[in-house]
Amino acid sequence: MAVASKKIPAPELVTPRRALLSVSDKTGLVAFAAALSERGIELVSTGGTAAAIADAGIAVRDVSELTGFPEIMDGRVKTLHPGVHGGLLAIRDDDDHRTAMEANDIAAIDIAVINLYPFEDVRAAGGDYPTTVENIDIGGPAMIRAAAKNHAYVTVVTDPADYDAVIAELEERNGSVSYPFRQQMAARAYARTAAYDAAISNWFADELAIENPRHRAVAGTLKDVMRYGENPHQTAGFYVSGENRPGVATATLHQGKQLSYNNINDTDAAFELVAEFAPDKGAACAIIKHANPCGVGMGEDLLGAYHKALACDPVSAFGGIVAFNGILDAATAEEVVKVFTEVIIAPEVTDEAKAIIAAKKNLRLLTTGDLPDPRAAGLTASTVSGGLLVQSRDNGVVDDLDLKVVTQRGPSAAELDDLKFAFRVAKHVKSNAIVYVKDGATVGIGAGQMSRVDSARIAARKAQDAAEAQGLSEPLTKGSAVASDAFFPFADGLLSAIEAGATSVIQPGGSMRDDEVIKAADEAGIAMVLTGMRHFRH
């Protein structure tokens, strides 16, 4: 049953007389406390926060003076008391509330400055179970929610980034705080506690291996406001989840204008793809356009890998995203800047390479410090009308699979290497996906088609175009290995690949017509390997 409101209007301005400060993150605390004190606002605080304020020579009362009760149980219980919550929740213009305050000696609290135990940081650092549980804040969220609910009278502050705004508001309003400002701060406060509870609930789901909890909370912290979304008429923001995974969300931007919504999508796709290639197995480069690879190559160095990737589809590479799995060097940077490129992302970059890229002021350069682990568990989410689809990350890696040769001829060692390469790439191509590979480089990619046959034909046509651009007599699909992200439902898709010149194929298998497809492979004398795992990507 809903609780009825007395419909007492909120005052436009509130002049704060008392502030409660209880913070884990003490960034900017002393300066903020001093600014409040200088305006005649009495300070009340707890534990370490009170000590930090007092050590700076600023007058502060301990919260126990409000509650008449000491902190107990190692500080677990200190603010869960009517003396605190009554001061936060009281409706100042309600006669009954004022009577209760007077009868119980409850003092009004007009500003609540509270941030929470660093649960997210402890979790990200891999804290053990008891330590992580101990960093679940109880009193903090309770006070934040109480203050935010009563924003008609109380200003709640949950982030040191807002301290300057509070002081500016007090200055502009001659020591008062306006109702719209209090509303904004309350909105931020509830968003903060929601994100905090989301982090806790998701941690429990991970720890207890609950694959599909009854309620799934998803939260993020605003990193950037985008100029627009996928298209100029759409608004967008970039939120970070706090996941400790190297990538575009955690990268350092060394130069170039703000990343766009599409840049972020494409850069993430590029870096996740290039991470499939372990640096100790060779240098790798991936070039992405509209979230699909237009070329991937491996070489003895990044320069060789880049040339291989670019050769696959040099036309589509124009205005693309380039990702590397190693330290970007000057020689490679010299080549990349010859082609119009939106973003370069790599684990590290040399100073010489930075200087070369600096000449292209609009080219964004990102470094991440490391590569994401393609085997790591995690979640991905996408929205649908009225709902949210959440699934575990596709962390299947071809090197971990039990590959099964099903044709009369097995692949040679060189073919097997290219087959694995092709399947790694196919995992990151929009379905239906067909990928041709030869000598450690993609030579034809067909993506996002409704028919697997069309994907095979488009990939072959792109290979033909690339061959003509390079002055070759025939496309590099001749003698190539081909990967399909899912099984061939009929032999026609395979026959299209054979027609393009593929001599070996890797696919998941599992079709009702596997026997028909295998027979077609045997009749053509090509090798076929089944993985038992598909990689649909929508």
Secondary structure per residue as TSV (DSSP state, phi and psi in degrees):
chain	resnum	aa	ss	phi	psi
A	1	M	-	360.0	132.1
A	2	A	-	-69.4	147.2
A	3	V	-	-87.3	129.1
A	4	A	-	-74.6	146.2
A	5	S	-	-96.9	145.8
A	6	K	-	-81.2	-3.4
A	7	K	-	55.3	43.6
A	8	I	-	-84.6	120.9
A	9	P	-	-66.8	144.6
A	10	A	-	-74.5	138.1
A	11	P	-	-67.8	145.6
A	12	E	S	-64.7	-42.8
A	13	L	E	-124.0	140.6
A	14	V	E	-125.5	129.5
A	15	T	-	-98.6	107.0
A	16	P	-	-70.1	138.2
A	17	R	-	-114.0	-22.5
A	18	R	E	-142.1	138.3
A	19	A	E	-126.6	136.3
A	20	L	E	-104.6	125.4
A	21	L	E	-119.3	124.2
A	22	S	E	-149.2	97.6
A	23	V	-	-128.8	144.9
A	24	S	S	-86.1	-47.0
A	25	D	-	-85.9	110.9
A	26	K	-	-94.9	16.7
A	27	T	T	-57.6	124.2
A	28	G	T	71.2	5.9
A	29	L	H	-61.7	-51.5
A	30	V	H	-61.6	-45.2
A	31	A	H	-63.2	-39.2
A	32	F	H	-68.4	-44.7
A	33	A	H	-60.5	-41.1
A	34	A	H	-62.8	-41.5
A	35	A	H	-64.4	-38.8
A	36	L	H	-67.6	-45.2
A	37	S	H	-61.5	-40.0
A	38	E	H	-61.9	-23.0
A	39	R	T	-92.7	13.8
A	40	G	T	78.6	16.8
A	41	I	-	-89.4	123.4
A	42	E	E	-70.5	136.7
A	43	L	E	-104.0	131.1
A	44	V	E	-123.8	137.7
A	45	S	E	-149.4	177.3
A	46	T	-	-127.6	149.1
A	47	G	H	36.9	-121.8
A	48	G	H	-64.3	-30.1
A	49	T	H	-65.6	-45.6
A	50	A	H	-62.1	-41.0
A	51	A	H	-62.9	-42.2
A	52	A	H	-63.6	-40.2
A	53	I	H	-68.7	-45.2
A	54	A	H	-65.0	-39.6
A	55	D	H	-61.9	-23.7
A	56	A	T	-86.9	4.6
A	57	G	T	79.7	21.2
A	58	I	-	-103.2	133.6
A	59	A	-	-65.2	131.2
A	60	V	-	-151.0	139.9
A	61	R	E	-98.9	144.8
A	62	D	E	-78.2	144.9
A	63	V	T	-60.5	-24.6
A	64	S	H	-63.6	-22.8
A	65	E	H	-69.2	-27.9
A	66	L	H	-79.8	-38.0
A	67	T	H	-90.4	-23.8
A	68	G	S	68.5	22.3
A	69	F	S	-142.5	134.0
A	70	P	-	-77.5	161.9
A	71	E	-	-64.7	137.7
A	72	I	B	-134.9	169.1
A	73	M	T	57.3	51.4
A	74	D	T	58.1	33.1
A	75	G	T	84.0	0.7
A	76	R	T	-64.5	-30.4
A	77	V	B	-121.9	110.5
A	78	K	S	-149.6	-32.6
A	79	T	S	-115.2	-5.0
A	80	L	-	-79.9	78.6
A	81	H	S	-154.6	144.5
A	82	P	H	-57.1	-28.4
A	83	G	H	-63.7	-28.2
A	84	V	H	-91.1	-53.5
A	85	H	H	-72.3	-29.6
A	86	G	H	-65.4	-39.5
A	87	G	H	-66.8	-28.9
A	88	L	H	-84.0	-36.2
A	89	L	H	-96.1	-13.4
A	90	A	-	-62.3	132.6
A	91	I	-	-85.6	108.9
A	92	R	T	-61.9	-28.7
A	93	D	T	-96.7	13.9
A	94	D	-	-102.8	121.3
A	95	D	H	-59.6	-41.1
A	96	D	H	-64.3	-40.7
A	97	H	H	-65.9	-41.5
A	98	R	H	-64.6	-39.1
A	99	T	H	-62.7	-43.3
A	100	A	H	-63.8	-39.0
A	101	M	H	-63.1	-45.4
A	102	E	H	-66.3	-41.9
A	103	A	H	-66.1	-30.4
A	104	N	T	-109.5	11.4
A	105	D	T	53.6	49.5
A	106	I	-	-101.7	126.1
A	107	A	-	-96.1	138.1
A	108	A	-	-67.4	139.8
A	109	I	-	-112.5	120.0
A	110	D	-	-99.3	-25.1
A	111	I	E	-130.4	128.7
A	112	A	E	-116.3	114.7
A	113	V	E	-109.6	103.2
A	114	I	E	-141.0	126.8
A	115	N	-	-128.1	164.1
A	116	L	-	-100.4	160.3
A	117	Y	-	-51.3	144.6
A	118	P	-	-78.0	59.8
A	119	F	H	-57.0	-47.6
A	120	E	H	-60.7	-39.6
A	121	D	H	-67.7	-41.2
A	122	V	H	-64.6	-41.3
A	123	R	H	-64.8	-45.5
A	124	A	H	-62.7	-31.8
A	125	A	T	-80.6	-1.6
A	126	G	T	79.8	32.2
A	127	G	-	-58.3	148.8
A	128	D	-	-70.8	172.0
A	129	Y	H	-58.7	-52.7
A	130	P	H	-61.5	-39.4
A	131	T	H	-65.5	-41.3
A	132	T	H	-64.9	-42.6
A	133	V	H	-61.9	-41.3
A	134	E	H	-63.9	-22.1
A	135	N	T	-94.8	17.5
A	136	I	-	-86.5	113.8
A	137	D	-	-78.9	137.5
A	138	I	S	-113.4	-55.4
A	139	G	H	-63.9	-37.7
A	140	G	H	-60.4	-56.0
A	141	P	H	-59.2	-35.7
A	142	A	H	-63.3	-44.1
A	143	M	H	-68.5	-40.2
A	144	I	H	-60.5	-46.9
A	145	R	H	-66.6	-38.0
A	146	A	H	-63.8	-47.6
A	147	A	H	-64.6	-40.6
A	148	A	H	-67.6	-38.0
A	149	K	H	-61.5	-39.0
A	150	N	T	-95.5	37.8
A	151	H	T	-67.2	-9.0
A	152	A	T	-57.8	-27.0
A	153	Y	T	-127.9	-20.7
A	154	V	-	-114.4	137.8
A	155	T	E	-99.3	121.0
A	156	V	E	-107.8	134.1
A	157	V	E	-127.6	118.7
A	158	T	-	-115.8	-1.8
A	159	D	-	-140.4	128.2
A	160	P	G	-55.3	-23.4
A	161	A	G	-64.3	-16.4
A	162	D	G	-97.2	-2.3
A	163	Y	H	-59.2	-46.7
A	164	D	H	-62.5	-37.2
A	165	A	H	-65.4	-37.3
A	166	V	H	-64.8	-46.0
A	167	I	H	-63.5	-40.6
A	168	A	H	-62.7	-39.2
A	169	E	H	-63.9	-43.9
A	170	L	H	-62.3	-39.6
A	171	E	H	-67.1	-43.9
A	172	E	H	-67.7	-31.7
A	173	R	T	-102.6	20.1
A	174	N	T	55.4	46.0
A	175	G	T	91.2	4.9
A	176	S	-	-114.7	170.2
A	177	V	E	-126.2	130.9
A	178	S	E	-80.2	158.2
A	179	Y	H	-62.8	-45.5
A	180	P	H	-58.0	-37.0
A	181	F	H	-66.5	-42.5
A	182	R	H	-63.4	-36.9
A	183	Q	H	-63.0	-45.6
A	184	Q	H	-60.1	-43.1
A	185	M	H	-67.5	-35.3
A	186	A	H	-65.7	-40.5
A	187	A	H	-61.4	-43.1
A	188	R	H	-64.0	-37.3
A	189	A	H	-64.5	-46.5
A	190	Y	H	-66.9	-34.8
A	191	A	H	-63.4	-37.7
A	192	R	H	-67.1	-46.1
A	193	T	H	-68.1	-31.9
A	194	A	H	-64.4	-44.1
A	195	A	H	-65.1	-38.1
A	196	Y	H	-63.7	-47.8
A	197	D	H	-65.5	-33.8
A	198	A	H	-62.5	-43.4
A	199	A	H	-61.5	-41.0
A	200	I	H	-67.7	-46.8
A	201	S	H	-65.4	-37.1
A	202	N	H	-71.7	-32.6
A	203	W	H	-63.7	-45.5
A	204	F	H	-60.2	-41.7
A	205	A	H	-60.3	-40.5
A	206	D	H	-67.0	-48.0
A	207	E	H	-62.2	-37.9
A	208	L	T	-96.5	6.1
A	209	A	T	54.5	44.4
A	210	I	-	-89.7	103.7
A	211	E	S	-69.1	-38.3
A	212	N	S	-133.1	81.0
A	213	P	-	-62.9	153.2
A	214	R	S	-58.2	-38.6
A	215	H	S	-121.7	128.5
A	216	R	-	-114.1	117.9
A	217	A	-	-100.9	133.6
A	218	V	-	-123.4	129.5
A	219	A	-	-141.4	158.5
A	220	G	-	-154.9	163.1
A	221	T	E	-111.7	131.2
A	222	L	E	-62.2	122.3
A	223	K	E	-98.8	-44.0
A	224	D	E	-148.3	144.4
A	225	V	E	-91.8	120.0
A	226	M	-	-73.7	151.2
A	227	R	S	-60.8	-36.5
A	228	Y	-	-167.9	177.1
A	229	G	S	-88.6	-138.5
A	230	E	S	-60.9	-30.8
A	231	N	S	-132.6	156.6
A	232	P	T	-59.3	-23.9
A	233	H	T	-85.1	0.6
A	234	Q	S	-106.0	138.4
A	235	T	-	-89.7	157.4
A	236	A	-	-160.6	151.7
A	237	G	E	-134.6	151.7
A	238	F	E	-107.3	115.8
A	239	Y	E	-110.9	139.6
A	240	V	E	-104.9	141.5
A	241	S	-	-88.9	-16.7
A	242	G	-	89.8	-1.4
A	243	E	-	-62.4	133.7
A	244	N	-	-85.4	70.4
A	245	R	-	-132.4	119.6
A	246	P	-	-58.7	136.4
A	247	G	S	167.8	-164.9
A	248	V	T	-63.3	-31.3
A	249	A	T	-70.7	-26.8
A	250	T	T	-109.8	0.5
A	251	A	-	-72.2	158.0
A	252	T	E	-94.9	126.5
A	253	L	E	-91.2	113.0
A	254	H	E	-85.5	-29.6
A	255	Q	E	-165.3	168.8
A	256	G	S	96.4	163.2
A	257	K	S	-72.5	172.1
A	258	Q	-	-55.4	139.8
A	259	L	-	-66.0	139.7
A	260	S	-	-86.7	170.1
A	261	Y	H	-54.9	-48.7
A	262	N	H	-67.3	-36.1
A	263	N	H	-57.8	-44.4
A	264	I	H	-64.8	-45.4
A	265	N	H	-58.0	-48.6
A	266	D	H	-69.4	-38.7
A	267	T	H	-66.1	-39.4
A	268	D	H	-61.8	-44.8
A	269	A	H	-60.7	-42.0
A	270	A	H	-65.9	-44.4
A	271	F	H	-73.1	-37.4
A	272	E	H	-64.1	-36.1
A	273	L	H	-68.3	-49.3
A	274	V	H	-66.0	-23.5
A	275	A	T	-69.6	-14.1
A	276	E	T	-67.0	-16.4
A	277	F	S	-107.4	105.0
A	278	A	-	-62.6	131.8
A	279	P	G	-57.5	-30.5
A	280	D	G	-73.6	-9.3
A	281	K	G	-99.0	-5.7
A	282	G	-	140.4	160.1
A	283	A	E	-74.6	142.6
A	284	A	E	-137.8	150.1
A	285	C	E	-138.7	139.5
A	286	A	E	-127.8	134.2
A	287	I	E	-115.1	126.1
A	288	I	E	-119.0	142.8
A	289	K	E	-140.6	124.9
A	290	H	T	52.5	47.1
A	291	A	T	68.5	2.2
A	292	N	E	-114.4	143.9
A	293	P	E	-72.1	134.8
A	294	C	E	-106.0	0.3
A	295	G	E	179.6	137.9
A	296	V	E	-139.4	134.5
A	297	G	E	-144.0	153.0
A	298	M	E	-121.3	145.6
A	299	G	E	-153.3	-178.1
A	300	E	S	-70.2	-25.6
A	301	D	S	-142.7	173.0
A	302	L	H	-64.9	-32.9
A	303	L	H	-62.5	-46.7
A	304	G	H	-63.2	-40.2
A	305	A	H	-64.2	-40.4
A	306	Y	H	-64.3	-44.3
A	307	H	H	-60.8	-40.5
A	308	K	H	-65.1	-43.7
A	309	A	H	-64.3	-42.5
A	310	L	H	-66.7	-34.8
A	311	A	H	-66.0	-24.1
A	312	C	H	-63.1	-42.3
A	313	D	-	-157.3	73.6
A	314	P	T	-63.3	-25.5
A	315	V	T	-68.4	-48.7
A	316	S	T	-69.3	-24.2
A	317	A	T	-66.9	-19.2
A	318	F	T	-62.4	121.9
A	319	G	T	77.3	21.7
A	320	G	E	-95.1	-173.5
A	321	I	E	-110.2	132.1
A	322	V	E	-115.3	124.8
A	323	A	E	-120.5	141.9
A	324	F	E	-125.5	154.6
A	325	N	S	-100.6	9.8
A	326	G	S	-143.4	-168.8
A	327	I	E	-74.9	119.9
A	328	L	E	-70.6	123.8
A	329	D	-	-105.7	171.9
A	330	A	H	-64.1	-43.4
A	331	A	H	-60.5	-40.6
A	332	T	H	-70.2	-42.1
A	333	A	H	-59.3	-39.1
A	334	E	H	-57.7	-39.7
A	335	E	H	-75.4	-41.2
A	336	V	H	-61.4	-42.6
A	337	V	T	-71.0	-7.6
A	338	K	T	-74.2	-19.4
A	339	V	S	-113.0	135.1
A	340	F	-	-58.0	118.8
A	341	T	E	-130.8	139.0
A	342	E	E	-81.4	-46.5
A	343	V	E	-143.6	140.9
A	344	I	E	-117.8	132.0
A	345	I	E	-131.7	135.2
A	346	A	E	-154.5	161.9
A	347	P	S	-61.6	-41.3
A	348	E	E	-146.6	167.8
A	349	V	E	-145.8	140.9
A	350	T	-	-77.5	159.1
A	351	D	H	-61.5	-36.4
A	352	E	H	-65.0	-40.6
A	353	A	H	-66.7	-38.6
A	354	K	H	-58.6	-43.4
A	355	A	H	-63.7	-37.7
A	356	I	H	-67.4	-44.2
A	357	I	H	-69.2	-29.7
A	358	A	H	-58.6	-24.1
A	359	A	T	-68.2	-18.6
A	360	K	S	-104.9	86.6
A	361	K	T	-62.9	-26.3
A	362	N	T	-89.6	-7.7
A	363	L	-	-76.6	121.1
A	364	R	E	-82.0	136.0
A	365	L	E	-121.9	121.5
A	366	L	E	-120.7	139.5
A	367	T	E	-125.8	148.9
A	368	T	-	-118.5	-14.8
A	369	G	S	85.7	-24.3
A	370	D	S	-164.2	177.2
A	371	L	-	-104.7	147.2
A	372	P	-	-69.1	147.1
A	373	D	-	-82.9	115.8
A	374	P	T	-66.7	-16.8
A	375	R	T	-91.4	-10.0
A	376	A	-	-67.3	143.0
A	377	A	-	-75.6	162.5
A	378	G	-	168.3	-179.4
A	379	L	E	-121.4	150.0
A	380	T	E	-125.6	153.1
A	381	A	E	-141.1	148.7
A	382	S	E	-145.9	151.8
A	383	T	E	-94.5	149.8
A	384	V	E	-130.4	168.6
A	385	S	T	-59.3	115.5
A	386	G	T	78.3	10.6
A	387	G	E	-160.3	179.5
A	388	L	E	-137.5	125.8
A	389	L	E	-96.2	122.1
A	390	V	E	-122.7	132.2
A	391	Q	E	-143.9	163.4
A	392	S	E	-72.0	148.7
A	393	R	-	-62.1	144.8
A	394	D	-	-73.7	93.0
A	395	N	-	-107.9	23.5
A	396	G	-	-74.2	133.9
A	397	V	-	-123.8	129.8
A	398	V	G	-59.1	-31.9
A	399	D	G	-65.4	-19.8
A	400	D	G	-93.9	-3.5
A	401	L	S	-90.2	153.0
A	402	D	-	-89.4	92.7
A	403	L	-	-74.7	139.3
A	404	K	E	-121.9	118.6
A	405	V	E	-80.7	125.2
A	406	V	-	-118.1	1.1
A	407	T	S	-106.4	167.7
A	408	Q	S	-64.4	-35.0
A	409	R	S	-103.2	129.6
A	410	G	-	-89.2	161.1
A	411	P	-	-72.6	148.7
A	412	S	-	-72.0	170.9
A	413	A	H	-60.8	-40.8
A	414	A	H	-67.2	-41.5
A	415	E	H	-63.9	-39.9
A	416	L	H	-63.1	-40.8
A	417	D	H	-59.5	-45.0
A	418	D	H	-69.8	-34.6
A	419	L	H	-61.5	-45.2
A	420	K	H	-64.2	-40.9
A	421	F	H	-57.8	-48.7
A	422	A	H	-62.4	-37.7
A	423	F	H	-71.9	-33.9
A	424	R	H	-60.2	-43.4
A	425	V	H	-69.9	-43.1
A	426	A	H	-57.6	-30.8
A	427	K	T	-59.0	-25.1
A	428	H	T	-111.6	14.1
A	429	V	S	-106.6	137.1
A	430	K	-	-60.2	139.6
A	431	S	S	-77.3	150.0
A	432	N	S	-72.0	137.9
A	433	A	-	-118.2	133.7
A	434	I	E	-131.2	129.4
A	435	V	E	-131.3	122.6
A	436	Y	E	-98.4	136.6
A	437	V	E	-135.2	141.1
A	438	K	-	-145.7	129.0
A	439	D	S	54.1	45.5
A	440	G	S	74.4	30.7
A	441	A	B	-155.0	143.5
A	442	T	E	-68.5	140.3
A	443	V	E	-124.0	-2.5
A	444	G	E	-172.5	130.1
A	445	I	E	-132.5	125.8
A	446	G	E	-114.9	123.6
A	447	A	-	-131.2	147.0
A	448	G	S	64.7	29.3
A	449	Q	-	-98.7	152.6
A	450	M	S	-72.2	-25.1
A	451	S	S	-117.2	135.2
A	452	R	H	-66.4	-30.6
A	453	V	H	-62.3	-43.5
A	454	D	H	-63.8	-38.8
A	455	S	H	-61.8	-42.2
A	456	A	H	-64.1	-40.5
A	457	R	H	-71.3	-40.8
A	458	I	H	-63.5	-42.3
A	459	A	H	-61.2	-41.9
A	460	A	H	-65.5	-38.8
A	461	R	H	-66.5	-40.1
A	462	K	H	-63.7	-36.8
A	463	A	H	-64.8	-38.9
A	464	Q	H	-63.5	-43.7
A	465	D	H	-61.5	-42.7
A	466	A	H	-65.1	-37.8
A	467	A	H	-63.8	-43.0
A	468	E	H	-64.4	-38.5
A	469	A	H	-64.4	-30.4
A	470	Q	H	-93.3	-0.5
A	471	G	T	73.7	26.7
A	472	L	-	-87.6	151.3
A	473	S	S	-77.6	-23.9
A	474	E	S	-149.4	154.5
A	475	P	-	-67.3	154.8
A	476	L	T	-74.4	-2.4
A	477	T	T	-68.4	-17.5
A	478	K	T	-65.9	117.3
A	479	G	T	81.8	18.3
A	480	S	-	-92.0	168.8
A	481	A	E	-101.1	143.8
A	482	V	E	-127.4	140.7
A	483	A	E	-119.7	142.7
A	484	S	E	-118.7	134.3
A	485	D	S	-70.5	-21.8
A	486	A	S	-138.7	175.2
A	487	F	-	-66.9	159.1
A	488	F	-	-83.6	114.7
A	489	P	S	-69.7	-26.3
A	490	F	S	-136.8	169.5
A	491	A	H	-74.8	-13.9
A	492	D	H	-62.7	-37.7
A	493	G	H	-64.1	-42.2
A	494	L	H	-64.4	-41.9
A	495	L	H	-62.4	-34.4
A	496	S	H	-65.0	-39.2
A	497	A	H	-67.5	-40.5
A	498	I	H	-63.6	-40.7
A	499	E	H	-62.0	-32.5
A	500	A	H	-75.0	-12.6
A	501	G	T	112.1	6.2
A	502	A	-	-66.3	139.4
A	503	T	-	-112.3	-5.0
A	504	S	E	-152.0	152.3
A	505	V	E	-141.6	144.2
A	506	I	E	-126.9	132.5
A	507	Q	E	-156.6	162.5
A	508	P	-	-68.4	-33.8
A	509	G	-	78.4	175.8
A	510	G	-	110.3	3.1
A	511	S	-	-77.7	152.7
A	512	M	T	-63.2	-21.0
A	513	R	T	-109.1	28.7
A	514	D	H	-54.4	-41.3
A	515	D	H	-61.5	-39.6
A	516	E	H	-65.4	-40.7
A	517	V	H	-68.6	-43.3
A	518	I	H	-64.2	-39.4
A	519	K	H	-61.0	-41.3
A	520	A	H	-64.3	-36.3
A	521	A	H	-66.4	-43.4
A	522	D	H	-65.1	-39.3
A	523	E	H	-64.9	-29.5
A	524	A	H	-89.6	-6.6
A	525	G	T	74.2	23.5
A	526	I	-	-100.6	161.1
A	527	A	E	-92.9	141.7
A	528	M	E	-130.4	135.1
A	529	V	E	-123.5	134.3
A	530	L	E	-104.4	141.1
A	531	T	-	-101.7	-26.3
A	532	G	S	76.5	2.8
A	533	M	-	-135.0	130.1
A	534	R	-	-102.3	163.8
A	535	H	-	-133.8	58.4
A	536	F	-	-60.1	140.1
A	537	R	-	-140.1	111.9
A	538	H	-	-104.2	360.0
